[in-house]
Amino acid sequence: MSADDTGECYDAVVLAGGRARRLGGADKPMVSVGGMSLLDRALQACGGAGRTMVVGPHRATVRPVHHVQESPVRGGPLAALAAGVRWVRAPFVVVLAADLPFVRQETVTELLRQAAGSGTEGAVMLETQGRDNPLFAAYRTAAVRRGLALALARHGVLTGLPIRVLTHSLVLRYVPDIGGVSIDCDTWEVVALARAILKPDAG
């Protein structure tokens, strides 16, 4: 799968909700890093998507997107993913949290390539500590929908359920982090680090 043809085979869901408690309740997706909001950095990375769903409050974005909202609001990542995947048309879906300052389009392309592997239902980024991040991944859309339906049948609701309720039912590949692209801005200390690295004049 090349960077030239991914736009025809994948859509994207960017999760931009949550309470950002460790940031004092700040609107984390709109935090500026390197002259660009964290949300726009995620949108830039999945710029090859056929269509992009941003789940969360309506915000100005660097490119056109489809704004959707889970019900109830702040129903958790699984409910948010379900709200976004509802509008996906492509055979693959890239899922990104809106707090990844170092995410790159090349990384998204590699996740898609791995997800397209035989017998695989998705590819998930491994953080530098070795922990997988299901919100930095590419999945087969049909597998996600099947997993969501299974979770709903088992639990009755998706609200409040962790994303791993879904991923534990999928056959996944795990992509090792190279260059620290998996770092997420959970604290102001990490935001300060990302700002120091991604200065606006550095691109």
C-alpha positions in Angstrom: 0.0 0.0 0.0 1.6 3.2 -1.1 1.0 6.8 0.0 -0.5 7.5 -3.4 -3.4 5.1 -3.1 -4.3 5.3 0.6 -6.8 8.0 0.0 -9.1 5.6 -1.9 -9.0 2.9 0.7 -9.1 4.6 4.1 -11.2 7.0 6.1 -10.1 8.5 9.5 -11.7 9.0 12.9 -10.0 11.5 15.2 -11.1 11.4 18.8 -11.1 14.9 20.1 -13.3 14.7 23.3 -12.4 13.9 26.9 -11.9 16.0 29.9 -8.1 16.5 29.9 -8.0 16.3 33.7 -4.2 16.2 33.8 -4.1 19.4 31.9 -6.5 21.1 34.3 -9.5 20.7 32.0 -7.9 22.6 29.1 -9.3 22.0 25.6 -6.4 19.7 24.8 -7.1 19.2 21.0 -6.7 23.0 20.6 -3.5 23.3 22.5 -0.9 24.8 20.2 2.4 22.9 19.5 4.8 24.2 16.9 2.3 26.8 15.6 -0.5 24.3 15.1 -3.2 22.8 17.3 -2.8 19.2 18.3 -6.1 18.5 16.5 -4.7 19.9 13.2 -1.5 17.9 13.6 -3.6 14.7 13.7 -5.6 15.9 10.7 -2.4 16.7 8.8 -1.2 13.2 9.5 -4.3 11.5 8.0 -4.6 14.0 5.2 -4.8 11.1 2.7 -8.1 9.9 4.1 -11.1 9.8 1.8 -13.1 11.4 4.6 -12.3 12.3 8.2 -14.7 12.3 11.2 -13.7 14.3 14.2 -15.5 13.2 17.3 -16.0 15.9 19.8 -17.1 19.5 20.1 -17.2 21.5 16.8 -13.9 23.3 16.4 -12.2 25.2 13.5 -9.8 22.9 11.6 -7.1 23.2 9.1 -9.1 21.2 6.5 -12.8 20.2 6.1 -13.9 17.4 8.3 -17.2 15.8 9.4 -17.9 16.8 13.0 -19.8 14.1 14.9 -20.5 13.6 18.6 -21.0 10.5 20.7 -24.2 10.1 22.7 -24.1 10.7 25.6 -21.4 13.4 25.3 -18.2 12.3 26.9 -19.3 8.7 26.8 -15.8 7.4 26.6 -13.4 6.3 23.8 -15.4 3.3 22.7 -18.6 5.2 22.3 -16.7 8.0 20.5 -15.1 5.5 18.1 -18.5 4.0 17.4 -19.9 7.4 16.6 -17.1 8.1 14.1 -17.0 4.6 12.5 -20.7 4.9 11.7 -19.8 7.3 8.9 -16.8 5.4 7.6 -17.2 4.1 4.0 -13.7 2.9 3.2 -12.4 -0.6 3.9 -9.8 0.7 6.4 -10.1 3.3 9.2 -7.3 5.1 10.8 -8.0 6.0 14.4 -6.0 8.8 16.1 -6.3 10.6 19.4 -6.0 14.4 19.1 -3.1 14.6 21.4 -0.2 13.2 19.3 2.2 16.0 18.5 4.7 13.9 16.6 2.3 11.8 14.5 3.3 11.9 10.8 1.6 10.9 7.5 4.4 8.4 6.9 3.5 6.7 10.2 -0.1 6.5 9.2 0.9 4.9 5.8 3.0 2.3 7.6 0.1 1.4 10.0 -2.2 1.0 7.0 0.4 -1.2 5.2 0.7 -3.4 8.3 -3.1 -3.5 8.7 -3.5 -4.8 5.2 -1.3 -7.8 5.9 -2.8 -11.2 5.5 -4.7 -12.5 8.5 -4.5 -9.1 10.3 -7.5 -7.0 11.4 -5.5 -3.9 12.4 -2.1 -2.4 13.2 -1.5 -0.6 16.5 1.4 1.7 17.5 3.5 0.6 20.4 4.5 3.4 22.7 8.2 3.8 23.7 7.4 2.0 27.0 6.2 -1.0 25.0 2.5 -0.4 25.7 0.1 -0.5 22.8 -2.0 2.6 22.0 -5.3 1.5 20.3 -6.0 5.2 19.5 -3.0 5.4 17.3 -3.9 2.6 14.8 -5.3 1.5 11.5 -8.0 -1.2 11.4 -10.1 -3.1 8.9 -13.5 -1.3 9.1 -15.5 -4.5 9.0 -13.5 -5.9 11.9 -14.2 -2.8 14.0 -17.9 -2.9 13.3 -18.0 -6.5 14.2 -16.1 -5.9 17.4 -18.4 -3.0 18.3 -21.5 -5.1 17.7 -20.1 -7.8 19.9 -19.2 -5.4 22.7 -22.7 -3.9 22.6 -24.3 -7.4 22.7 -22.2 -8.4 25.7 -22.5 -5.1 27.7 -25.7 -3.6 26.5 -24.0 -0.1 26.1 -20.7 1.2 24.9 -20.7 4.2 27.2 -17.9 4.1 29.7 -16.2 1.0 28.3 -12.5 1.0 27.6 -11.3 0.8 24.0 -9.6 -2.5 24.8 -13.0 -4.2 25.0 -12.8 -3.8 21.2 -9.2 -4.5 20.5 -9.0 -7.7 22.6 -11.4 -9.2 20.1 -9.3 -8.4 17.1 -6.2 -10.0 15.5 -3.7 -7.2 15.5 -0.1 -6.4 14.6 1.9 -4.1 16.8 4.2 -1.5 15.2 7.3 -0.5 17.3 7.7 3.3 17.8 10.7 4.7 16.0 11.6 8.3 16.8 9.2 8.9 19.6 6.1 9.4 17.4 3.9 7.8 19.9 4.3 10.4 22.7 1.0 11.9 23.7 0.4 15.3 25.5 -1.1 14.1 28.7 0.7 16.6 30.9 1.9 20.2 30.5 5.4 18.9 30.9 5.0 16.8 27.7 3.4 19.8 26.0 6.4 21.9 26.9 8.8 19.2 25.6 6.8 19.0 22.3 6.9 22.8 21.9 10.6 22.8 22.4 11.1 20.2 19.7 8.5 21.4 17.3 9.2 25.1 17.0 7.1 26.9 14.4 10.2 27.7 12.3 11.2 24.1 12.3 8.1 23.0 10.3 
